[in-house]
Every structure is written in C-alpha cells, then in structure tokens.
C-alpha cells in the first residue's frame, strides 16, 4: 500500500516553472483522456501501449528521477484506461 501523498508539501516544493509544467501536463492529460475515450478501440489501445513501452524502455536506460518515472507510469495508466473497452472505475479516472 502506498503512503498518503501530502499534496500541499509537493506543491510548495515546486518552482514556478515546475508549477506551470504541472498545470499544463494535467490539462493535456485530461484533454487526451476525453479524446481517447471518444475514439476508443483495440487498435488505439495497442498503439498507445506500444508507444509507452518503447519510451519507457528508453527512459530506463538512464537514471531518471523516481518522481519522473512514477509520474510517467501514473499518466500512462490514466491514458491507457481511457482506451480500454470497459467502463470500470479505472476508466472514469476515479483512483482508489
């Protein structure tokens, strides 16, 4: 089980540039999630998974910060859930 994340501490640790990037990333992920759900298909899920796996393989060749890897993986799961054909809790973005 993961320990609870103190969002206020994380936000306080961000630089102005980091906050701008985080805000833009969140908006982009939400827009893509909606678009992917609209276009949902097995082919799209396959293409997404392949692209993510290829990029992740490149990322793992160098020592990336753990927070970056964790954020990438969380975003990957969020977007792949949109492309799945089921509409379970994962696909709605309701993380437990």
DOLUM-991588 format. One record per residue: x, y, z of N, C-alpha, C in turn; residue number from 1. Coordinates in steps of 0.2 Angstrom, whole numbers, always signed. Example, Ala and Ser with C-alpha at 12.3 -4.5 7.8 and 13.67 -1.06 7.14 Angstrom:
<atoms>
+-------+-------+-------+-------+-------+-------+-------+-------+-------+-----+
!    nx !    ny !    nz !   cax !   cay !   caz !    cx !    cy !    cz !  nr !
+-------+-------+-------+-------+-------+-------+-------+-------+-------+-----+
!   +66 !   -28 !   +39 !   +62 !   -22 !   +39 !   +66 !   -16 !   +39 !   1 !
!   +64 !   -11 !   +35 !   +68 !    -5 !   +36 !   +64 !    +0 !   +39 !   2 !
+-------+-------+-------+-------+-------+-------+-------+-------+-------+-----+
</atoms>
This chain:
<atoms>
+-------+-------+-------+-------+-------+-------+-------+-------+-------+-----+
!    nx !    ny !    nz !   cax !   cay !   caz !    cx !    cy !    cz !  nr !
+-------+-------+-------+-------+-------+-------+-------+-------+-------+-----+
!    +4 !    -6 !    +0 !    +0 !    +0 !    +0 !    +4 !    +6 !    +0 !   1 !
!    +2 !   +11 !    -4 !    +6 !   +17 !    -4 !    +4 !   +22 !    +2 !   2 !
!    +9 !   +26 !    +4 !    +8 !   +30 !   +10 !    +4 !   +36 !    +7 !   3 !
!    +0 !   +40 !   +11 !    -4 !   +45 !    +8 !    +1 !   +51 !    +6 !   4 !
!    +0 !   +54 !    +0 !    +4 !   +59 !    -3 !    +2 !   +66 !    +0 !   5 !
!    +6 !   +70 !    +3 !    +5 !   +77 !    +5 !    +5 !   +81 !    -1 !   6 !
!    +0 !   +83 !    -4 !    -1 !   +87 !   -10 !    +2 !   +94 !    -8 !   7 !
!    +0 !   +97 !    -2 !    +2 !  +104 !    -1 !   +10 !  +104 !    +0 !   8 !
!   +13 !   +99 !    +2 !   +21 !   +99 !    +3 !   +24 !   +98 !    -4 !   9 !
!   +20 !   +94 !    -9 !   +23 !   +93 !   -15 !   +22 !  +100 !   -19 !  10 !
!   +17 !  +103 !   -19 !   +16 !  +110 !   -22 !   +20 !  +115 !   -20 !  11 !
!   +22 !  +115 !   -13 !   +26 !  +120 !   -10 !   +33 !  +119 !   -13 !  12 !
!   +35 !  +113 !   -14 !   +42 !  +111 !   -17 !   +43 !  +113 !   -24 !  13 !
!   +38 !  +114 !   -28 !   +38 !  +116 !   -35 !   +41 !  +123 !   -36 !  14 !
!   +45 !  +124 !   -41 !   +47 !  +130 !   -43 !   +41 !  +133 !   -48 !  15 !
!   +42 !  +139 !   -50 !   +36 !  +142 !   -54 !   +36 !  +139 !   -60 !  16 !
!   +42 !  +137 !   -63 !   +42 !  +133 !   -69 !   +39 !  +126 !   -69 !  17 !
!   +41 !  +123 !   -63 !   +38 !  +117 !   -61 !   +30 !  +117 !   -61 !  18 !
!   +28 !  +122 !   -58 !   +20 !  +123 !   -57 !   +17 !  +124 !   -64 !  19 !
!   +20 !  +128 !   -68 !   +17 !  +129 !   -75 !   +17 !  +123 !   -79 !  20 !
!   +23 !  +119 !   -78 !   +23 !  +112 !   -82 !   +18 !  +107 !   -79 !  21 !
!   +17 !  +107 !   -73 !   +12 !  +103 !   -70 !    +5 !  +104 !   -72 !  22 !
!    +4 !  +111 !   -72 !    -3 !  +113 !   -74 !    -4 !  +111 !   -81 !  23 !
!    +0 !  +113 !   -85 !    +0 !  +111 !   -92 !    -1 !  +104 !   -93 !  24 !
!    +3 !  +100 !   -90 !    +3 !   +92 !   -90 !    -4 !   +90 !   -88 !  25 !
!    -7 !   +92 !   -83 !   -13 !   +90 !   -80 !   -19 !   +91 !   -86 !  26 !
!   -19 !   +97 !   -88 !   -24 !   +99 !   -93 !   -23 !   +95 !  -100 !  27 !
!   -17 !   +94 !  -102 !   -16 !   +90 !  -108 !   -18 !   +83 !  -106 !  28 !
!   -17 !   +80 !  -101 !   -19 !   +73 !   -99 !   -26 !   +72 !   -99 !  29 !
!   -30 !   +77 !   -96 !   -37 !   +77 !   -96 !   -40 !   +77 !  -103 !  30 !
!   -37 !   +82 !  -107 !   -40 !   +83 !  -114 !   -39 !   +76 !  -118 !  31 !
!   -33 !   +73 !  -117 !   -31 !   +67 !  -121 !   -36 !   +61 !  -118 !  32 !
!   -37 !   +61 !  -112 !   -41 !   +56 !  -109 !   -48 !   +56 !  -112 !  33 !
!   -51 !   +62 !  -113 !   -58 !   +63 !  -116 !   -57 !   +61 !  -123 !  34 !
!   -52 !   +63 !  -126 !   -52 !   +62 !  -134 !   -51 !   +54 !  -135 !  35 !
!   -47 !   +51 !  -131 !   -45 !   +44 !  -131 !   -52 !   +40 !  -130 !  36 !
!   -55 !   +42 !  -125 !   -62 !   +38 !  -123 !   -67 !   +39 !  -129 !  37 !
!   -67 !   +45 !  -132 !   -71 !   +46 !  -138 !   -69 !   +41 !  -144 !  38 !
!   -63 !   +40 !  -145 !   -60 !   +36 !  -151 !   -59 !   +29 !  -149 !  39 !
!   -60 !   +27 !  -143 !   -59 !   +20 !  -140 !   -59 !   +15 !  -145 !  40 !
!   -54 !   +11 !  -146 !   -53 !    +5 !  -150 !   -48 !    +0 !  -148 !  41 !
!   -48 !    -6 !  -149 !   -42 !   -10 !  -148 !   -36 !    -8 !  -151 !  42 !
!   -36 !    -6 !  -157 !   -30 !    -4 !  -161 !   -27 !    +2 !  -157 !  43 !
!   -31 !    +7 !  -155 !   -29 !   +13 !  -152 !   -25 !   +11 !  -145 !  44 !
!   -28 !    +6 !  -141 !   -25 !    +4 !  -135 !   -18 !    +0 !  -137 !  45 !
!   -18 !    -4 !  -142 !   -12 !    -7 !  -144 !    -6 !    -2 !  -146 !  46 !
!    -8 !    +3 !  -150 !    -3 !    +8 !  -152 !    -1 !   +12 !  -146 !  47 !
!    -5 !   +14 !  -141 !    -3 !   +18 !  -135 !    +1 !   +14 !  -131 !  48 !
!    +0 !    +7 !  -130 !    +4 !    +3 !  -126 !   +11 !    +2 !  -129 !  49 !
!   +11 !    +1 !  -135 !   +17 !    +0 !  -139 !   +22 !    +7 !  -138 !  50 !
!   +19 !   +12 !  -139 !   +22 !   +19 !  -139 !   +25 !   +20 !  -132 !  51 !
!   +21 !   +19 !  -127 !   +23 !   +20 !  -120 !   +28 !   +15 !  -118 !  52 !
!   +28 !    +9 !  -120 !   +33 !    +4 !  -118 !   +40 !    +5 !  -122 !  53 !
!   +39 !    +8 !  -128 !   +46 !   +10 !  -131 !   +49 !   +16 !  -128 !  54 !
!   +45 !   +21 !  -126 !   +48 !   +27 !  -122 !   +50 !   +25 !  -115 !  55 !
!   +46 !   +20 !  -112 !   +49 !   +18 !  -105 !   +55 !   +15 !  -106 !  56 !
!   +56 !   +10 !  -111 !   +62 !    +7 !  -112 !   +68 !   +12 !  -112 !  57 !
!   +67 !   +17 !  -116 !   +72 !   +22 !  -117 !   +74 !   +26 !  -110 !  58 !
!   +68 !   +27 !  -107 !   +69 !   +31 !  -100 !   +73 !   +27 !   -95 !  59 !
!   +72 !   +20 !   -95 !   +75 !   +16 !   -91 !   +83 !   +15 !   -92 !  60 !
!   +85 !   +17 !   -98 !   +92 !   +16 !  -100 !   +96 !   +22 !   -96 !  61 !
!   +93 !   +27 !   -93 !   +97 !   +32 !   -90 !   +94 !   +33 !   -83 !  62 !
!   +98 !   +36 !   -78 !   +95 !   +36 !   -71 !   +90 !   +42 !   -71 !  63 !
!   +84 !   +41 !   -72 !   +79 !   +47 !   -72 !   +77 !   +47 !   -64 !  64 !
!   +75 !   +53 !   -62 !   +72 !   +54 !   -55 !   +66 !   +49 !   -54 !  65 !
!   +66 !   +46 !   -48 !   +60 !   +42 !   -47 !   +53 !   +45 !   -48 !  66 !
!   +53 !   +52 !   -46 !   +46 !   +55 !   -46 !   +44 !   +56 !   -54 !  67 !
!   +49 !   +57 !   -58 !   +48 !   +57 !   -65 !   +45 !   +50 !   -68 !  68 !
!   +48 !   +45 !   -66 !   +46 !   +38 !   -68 !   +39 !   +37 !   -65 !  69 !
!   +38 !   +38 !   -59 !   +31 !   +37 !   -56 !   +26 !   +41 !   -59 !  70 !
!   +27 !   +47 !   -61 !   +23 !   +52 !   -64 !   +21 !   +49 !   -71 !  71 !
!   +26 !   +47 !   -75 !   +25 !   +44 !   -81 !   +21 !   +38 !   -81 !  72 !
!   +22 !   +34 !   -76 !   +18 !   +27 !   -76 !   +11 !   +29 !   -74 !  73 !
!   +10 !   +34 !   -69 !    +3 !   +35 !   -67 !    -1 !   +38 !   -73 !  74 !
!    +3 !   +43 !   -77 !    -1 !   +46 !   -83 !    -2 !   +40 !   -88 !  75 !
!    +3 !   +36 !   -89 !    +2 !   +30 !   -94 !    -5 !   +26 !   -92 !  76 !
!    -5 !   +24 !   -86 !   -11 !   +20 !   -84 !   -17 !   +24 !   -85 !  77 !
!   -17 !   +31 !   -83 !   -23 !   +35 !   -84 !   -25 !   +35 !   -91 !  78 !
!   -21 !   +36 !   -96 !   -22 !   +37 !  -103 !   -24 !   +30 !  -106 !  79 !
!   -21 !   +25 !  -104 !   -22 !   +18 !  -106 !   -29 !   +16 !  -104 !  80 !
!   -31 !   +18 !   -98 !   -38 !   +16 !   -95 !   -43 !   +19 !  -100 !  81 !
!   -42 !   +25 !  -103 !   -47 !   +28 !  -107 !   -48 !   +24 !  -113 !  82 !
!   -43 !   +21 !  -116 !   -43 !   +17 !  -122 !   -46 !   +10 !  -121 !  83 !
!   -47 !    +8 !  -115 !   -50 !    +1 !  -114 !   -57 !    +1 !  -115 !  84 !
!   -59 !    -5 !  -117 !   -66 !    -5 !  -119 !   -71 !    -5 !  -114 !  85 !
!   -69 !    -7 !  -108 !   -73 !    -7 !  -102 !   -74 !    +0 !   -99 !  86 !
!   -79 !    +1 !   -95 !   -80 !    +7 !   -92 !   -80 !    +6 !   -84 !  87 !
!   -75 !    +2 !   -82 !   -75 !    +1 !   -75 !   -72 !    +8 !   -71 !  88 !
!   -71 !    +7 !   -65 !   -69 !   +13 !   -61 !   -62 !   +16 !   -63 !  89 !
!   -58 !   +12 !   -66 !   -51 !   +15 !   -69 !   -53 !   +19 !   -74 !  90 !
!   -57 !   +17 !   -79 !   -58 !   +21 !   -85 !   -62 !   +28 !   -83 !  91 !
!   -65 !   +29 !   -78 !   -68 !   +35 !   -76 !   -63 !   +40 !   -73 !  92 !
!   -57 !   +38 !   -71 !   -52 !   +42 !   -68 !   -53 !   +43 !   -60 !  93 !
!   -57 !   +38 !   -57 !   -58 !   +38 !   -50 !   -53 !   +34 !   -47 !  94 !
!   -48 !   +36 !   -45 !   -42 !   +32 !   -42 !   -44 !   +31 !   -35 !  95 !
!   -43 !   +25 !   -33 !   -45 !   +22 !   -26 !   -39 !   +23 !   -21 !  96 !
+-------+-------+-------+-------+-------+-------+-------+-------+-------+-----+
</atoms>
